[in-house]
């Protein structure tokens, strides 16, 4: 009888992995797209589910895109007002929800949780405010659904000016909203609790125009945003990073080797 609570808590972590792959590159013929394809190919060899999302719409990949069009990265005044309305005091000090249901239903009853008694661990059991989330544009609603569905998250993008493309930064600005990615009371904004605790693994696949020493000196801002910004809002056990440096000067054989390395990484992604 003493083992039952532990079995209940750890069941979700031994179930099949659900991976969301986000790609950000404007050309369907790019090396970045080839990397994206290898990530998906490797993940499909595992016992898990995969969702692919391209932030750019090429015309023939509508089903990969949010709201079937290129993602709008710019926060509008309306977006900002709704963002601020999602900051709801007070926070509750209970364990995070064990099960995250499919957000597609968008029903208040679907988000009801049964939580253990109060804990001194400051992780809220707050759930998305369904009615307020429905006020957002369709691309945000779909993106939030993906975040609530996945247990691992992979970003594939080129590094430009030592950071991620603007469209991917806009994804973070518009999708990682209060009540979903994190929780905080507007009166105590420096106390932030994670909201994506069902995500346990993150992957980064990127290319750099500069050599590795230059990237290190200047700062890899895109990678830092993910590792230092996003990861603390999850329950990440490991972050996988694959980076091809000095992209404009590597040989074709070096590119092919990097493609093979990425494929190997994501064949083993769920096992490491």
N, C-alpha and C positions, 0 to 999 in steps of 0.2 A: 504493500500500500504506500510505502514511503517514496516509491519511485514514480508514481503517477504524475505528480506535478512537474517533475523534470521531463518526463516523456512529453507532456502537453506543451511545454515551452519550446522544446527542441525539434518537434515534428516539422515546422515550417522550414527549418534550415537543412533538412535532409531531403526535401522534396525537389522536384525538377526545377532547374534554374530557369528564370524568365529574364531574358536579356533584351534591353532596348539599345539599339545602335543609332546614334545621331551623326549624320554626315553633313559637312559644311564646305562645299566647293562649287563654284559656278559653272564648271565645265564637266559634261558627262564623259569626256574622253581624257580626263586628267589622270595622272599617276595617283592622285588622292582617291579617285573613284576606284582604281584597281586595288588600292589598299582596303577600301571599304568592302569591295567584293570578296577579298580574301578573309576579312574579319567575319563576314556573314557565312562564307563557305566553311570556315573552321568551326564556328558556333553550331552550324547545322549538322555537324558530325557528332555532336554530343546529345545526350538525352535531356533536352530542354526545349523551351519555346523561344523564338526570336521575333522581335518586331524591328523593322528597319524604317528609319525616317530621314528623308533628305530635306534640308531647309531650303534648298533651291529646287524650283520646278523646271525641268528641262522640256516639258511638253509631252514626254512619253513615260513619265514616272509619277503621274498624278496621285496614284494610290500610295506612294511613299510620303507624300507631302501633307502637311497640316492644312486642313480645309481645301485640299487639292490645288494649292497654289504656293508660290514662293512665300516663305515666312516673313511677316512684317516685324522687323526688329525694333522699331521706334516706339517708345512709350508715349502715348497721347495723354492729354490732360484728363480725359475720361478714364483711361487706364490707371492713372495715378490716384484719382479720387477713389476708385474701387479698391485699389491696393491698400490705401489707408483705412478703408472701411473694414478690411479683413483683420485688423489688429484688435483682438477682442480680449479684454481682461475679464476675470482673472485667470491666470494659468492654474492648472490643477497638477499637483504633485503625485501622479500615479504612473504605473508602468505603461509603456507605449502599447498600442494595440498589437495583438499577436497576428491577427488576420486582416489583410487589406482587401476589401471586396472590389469587384469590378465597378469602376466609376460610371460605366456606360448607362447604368440604370438611373443614376442621378435621383435616387429616391432617399428621402430622409431616413426611412426605416432601414435601408440597406447599410447605413453608417452607424447604427446603434452598436455600442461596444459593451462588453462585460469585462470590467477591469478588476484586478486584484485590489486588496485594501491599499490605503495610502502608504506611500513609501518615502523615505527621506531623499531618494534619488530624484533630482529635479528634472524629470522628463515628463512632459504633459501627455495626457491621453486625449487631448483635443482632437476633434475630427474636422474635416473640411466643412465649411459653412455652405451647404449645397445650394441654397437659394441665392446667396451672394455670388457663388462661382458661376451660376447660370447666367449672370448678367454680363460676364466676359464674352469676348468674341469667340467664335467656334474654334479657331486655332489654339487658343489658350485652354479651352475646355478639353480638347482632344489631347493636348500635351500634358495636362494634369492627369488625365486618365492614364496615359502611358506611364507617368512617374509613379502613380499609385499601383500600377500593375506589375512593374518590373522588380526583380531582386538584384539585378546587376545592370550597370550602365556603361556604355562604351562611346567615346567621342573620337571621330575621325575628322581631321581638319588640317590645313596647312598653317604654319606659323608665319604670320606677316607682321613686320615691325615689332618683333619679339613678343607678339601676342596672338590671340585667336582672331579670326575674321569678325568683322562687325556684326554679321548676321548671327553668329554663334553667341557673341556677347549679348546681343539683343534677346536671344533665347533665354539666357540666364536672367536678364532684367525683367522680362515679361512673364516667365513661367515659374520661376522660383519665388513664389509669393507667400506671404504669411498665411498660416493655417494649413499650408501644404509642405513647403520646404523647411519651415521653422515656425516657432511660436514665440511671441513676446507680448508683454503688456506695454502699451505706448507710454505709460507712466514710469516704466522701469525698462527702457529699451536696451540697457547693457546686459540684461539677463535674458539670454536667448537659449531656447531649448530646441533640439533637433526634431525635424518632422519626418525625415525619410529614413527612419531606423530599420525599415524592411530591406533597404539596399545595403548589401554586404560586400560588393566588389565593384571596382571602377577600372576601366581601361582607357588609355590615351594612345592614339596612333597619330603621329604628326610628322611633318617634314619641316626642315629649316634651311633657309638660304645661307646662313652663316655657319662657320665651323663651331664645333662644340665649345671651345674655350671662350669665343666671343659671346655665345648665347649665355654661358655661365656668368660672364662678367656683366653683361647688360641686364640679365634677369629674364628667365623664361616665364613671362607674365601669364600666358595662357595656361601653362601647366600649373603655375602657382594658384591661379583662380580655382582650378579644379581640386588640387591637393590640399590647399590651405583654406579655401573658401567653401567649396561644396562638401568635401569629404567629412568635415566635422558635423555636418547635418545628417549624415548617414551613420550606419554602424559598420564601417568599412574594415575588413580584415586585411585586405591587400589592394594596392594600386599597381596595375601593370602599365608600364610606359615603354612604347616603341618609338624611337625617334631616328630619322635619317637626317644627318647634318650635312652641310655644304652641298645642298641638293643640286645646285646648278653645275657642279663640277665633278660629281660622282660618275662612274662609268656605268654602262648598261648592265654589266655583270654585278656591280654593287647594288644597283636598283633591284635586280632579280633576286639577289640574296636577301635583301630587306623584305621583299614581297614574301619569300619563302619563310623568313623568320616570323613575320606577322601571322601567316597561316598556321605555323607550328604553335605559336603562342595561343591562338584562339581555338585550336583543336584541344589544347590542354587547359583552357581558361577555367572551366568548371571543376577541374581536378586539383588546382593549385590554391 
